[in-house]
Amino acid sequence: MARKISRGQVIHFIVAVAILGLCAIAAHATGSVAPFAIAGLVAMTNKDALAPGEVWVDRAGPQPFYEATAIQNFDGMTTRDYLKYFKDGVKFAKDHDRADSRVLVAGGTIAAGAENEFFQKVSGENEKSLDGGTDILKTDYHTNMQEGGKIEKGASLIIDSLQIECTITHREYNAFANGQPTTAVVTATDTSSATNHMIGLDRTIMFELWRGNKMLADGTLSDFPSEGGFYASFGGATPEGFIQNGFGVAKHLREVVVLDAGYLFKLKARQIGAFTGVLNVEIRAKLCGLLVETVG
């Protein structure tokens, strides 16, 4: 990758030359080589400024060192190689899940051919339920998107896993507000099936991850299991328990996806056949990987 000399690099070199000059004067005045040793130490530890879109990556070995690498070099890399050689060595990054929840309201029907998109709204904005019949006010729980449909300025997201979390209780909560339960009290009836809801959703929705006009991954609910969730079993005179998408083990994407600031992206839920829910259902999509602060 060709690199242009940035303003930060120019300033860095000017400072380095100035330090060398001062050390030379000090060495001449004192008759000692110590100032030159100090200048050498500064030169070794004070690295070049990063160019826009670059990060420091730890290169392991007998003499480990940090190397400036363009974030886009990770895009399309096999996840196997990325996880083995690079992920743990990216500096100034944090583990991060970019999450967004959509709700199917009890009794609502998602029409065949409907297309619902994730990651398009921020907290404080209204969004229709998946069946289109109810306004859901997005809260900090529903999403941690900072800008609708794109990663915020000054950051890049390196994604190695797409997970879709969906946990459906066997007995319905007695009260809801804004698509979320407001009490742990359950309804008096037990005529619904959490398992039927999960299987029905798995067979009627195709999920597609898009960046711009390019589809990067697609599959059903069960193709993108979640590593989170709770565990329980069904049983008793009045059955309790739930079903969830995944068993605590996430599935990695085959290739790494990089979302730089401003890149438009979405997870599209394309409804193949109509589906009517009896229970309230929340589907939570998570793009998992590293969030990196980047040079503008």
Sequence and secondary structure as in RCSB ss.txt:
>XXXX:A:sequence
MARKISRGQVIHFIVAVAILGLCAIAAHATGSVAPFAIAGLVAMTNKDALAPGEVWVDRAGPQPFYEATAIQNFD
GMTTRDYLKYFKDGVKFAKDHDRADSRVLVAGGTIAAGAENEFFQKVSGENEKSLDGGTDILKTDYHTNMQEGGK
IEKGASLIIDSLQIECTITHREYNAFANGQPTTAVVTATDTSSATNHMIGLDRTIMFELWRGNKMLADGTLSDFP
SEGGFYASFGGATPEGFIQNGFGVAKHLREVVVLDAGYLFKLKARQIGAFTGVLNVEIRAKLCGLLVETVG
>XXXX:A:secstr
      HHHHHHHHHHHHHHHHHHHHHHHHT SHHHHHHHHHHHHS     TTEEEEEE SSS EEEEEEGGGGT
T BHHHIIIIIGGGBTTEEEEEEEEEEEE TT EE TT EEEES   TT EEE TTSSSEEE  TTTB  SBTTB
B TTEEEEEEEEEEE EEESS BS EETTEE  S B S     HHHHHHHHHHHEEEEEEETTEEEEEE GGGS 
 S        TTTT  EEES SS   EEEEEEEEEBT BEEEEEEESS EE SS EEEEEEEEEEEEE   
